[in-house]
Amino acid sequence: MRNRQFLFIVCASLFSWGAITYYLFLQRPQGKIQVLTSVGEHLNRLEAALQQQYKSNEELLSKLRQLRARNHGNELPSQPGQELSVQGIGGSKVVIAVLVFACNRVTVKRNLDQLIKFRPSKELFPIIVTQDCAHEQTANAIREYGDQLFHIQQPDQSDVVLPPKEKKFKGYYKISRHYGWALNQTFHLLNYDTVIVVEDDLDIAPDFFEYFMATYPLLKSDPTLWCVSAWNDNGKESLVADEPELLYRTDFFPGLGWMLTRNLWQELQNKWPKAYWDDWMRQPEQRKDRACIRPEISRTKTFGKIGVSNGLFYEKHLKYIKLNDVKVPFTQRDVTYLKKDNYDVQFVKQVYDSPSVSWEQLKSGQVAHAGSVRVTYNSKETFKKLTKVFGLMDDLKSGVPRAGYRGVISFMFKERRVYLAPPPDWKGYDPTWS
């Protein structure tokens, strides 16, 4: 009954919206012939947009019905904010949606094949493919998966009007628009509480879902965390240890396979940016001194050389990232050491108890100490120089280094753990270091 009421309310809202739009645009006073011509053209465009919106709404309503049927007959939550639960597979369990962003690449099938192969349960990890670009070949490729996933399509295919100097960045505006729309659909219409965001050009590790299942309770319980990411920005094979079980906190928002909650989206949605959403997330106003969890060895790796932001960056960096290839039973391990109160004490001690050495000593092998060491930077210029010689990512966002925590980057160099760190009396990030 609740489900019928919910569907009735959705349909009534859509009908009311259409009626109001009709009234506003069709009941205007008649004017000059030129105005009528302009209005006629506008109405034609409006009609096309309404038809597309109607089609999209019909598809979403269909997905809602499928969701109810798929959920072993359980009704959709009648109130927003309630988690979906699945009965019949070991009691009530958390459902985490996987939101795959697609556009015009039929190679999305490579990503979807892996997600379906590795997910432990279709009910606990429903896959929603959200498609922009209205690319029919890609849409057909997605539809081939039938009831193994949901397929929704972003209805706003209008052009983005930009100044001439900004036109080459139009893709970033469309991506941000798509993200905002799709996250709203997933959290508010489909009513999921937690979502893993995945791009269509990502390979995933065999323990991708295990990793997110184990870290989900941390994300929900530790207010100093705001995301869990599958990505290590400095995850090149030469820079990581052969210890796939290692996990860290990071102040840098990594993206590339990341989990967020409805509460975070409610915080961000009304100020969502028109472009460059990932760098916007890295600003202090959004981050608010919160951290993400990230792995030593990445659980995702991009295979998409062609895209809005890849190109040369892929050739220089992304293709060298190591993808984990073994299963780590994270859900059987205690990961509470990642909570801030536990983590910070141990992390600071480990970093600053390590002997301080220079780059030259490390390079020449003149370090007698067999364990971890620390290399100190005191300025932005020194930081840039050291990251380049070590082969690390050298960019900073609002003063925060990639994969860094408390200003420290942890990595391997010649089979030794190295901490590139600020002085022990570090006072926090300097936003001018960008």
ABEGO torsion letter per residue (X at the ends): XAAAAAAAAAAAAAAAAAAAAAAAAAABBBBBAAAAAAAAAAAAAAAAAAAAAAAAAAAAAAAAAAAAAAAGGBBBBABBGBBBBBBGBGEBBBBBBBBBBBBABAAAAAAAAAAAAABABAAABBBBBBBBGGBAAAAAAAAAAEAABBBBBBABABBBBBBAAAAAAAAAAAAAAAAAAAAAAAAAAAGBABBBBBBAABBBBAAAAAAAAAAAAAAAABAABABBBABBAAABAAABBBBAABBBBBABBAEGGBBBBAAAAAAAAAABBABGAAAAAABAAAAGGBBBBBBABBABBBABABBAABEAAAAAAAAABBBBABBBBAAABBAAAABAAAAAAAAAAAAAABBBBBAAAAAAGABABABBBBBBBABAAAAAAAAAAAGBBABBBGGBBBGBBGGBBBBBBGGBBBBBBBBAABAEBBAABX
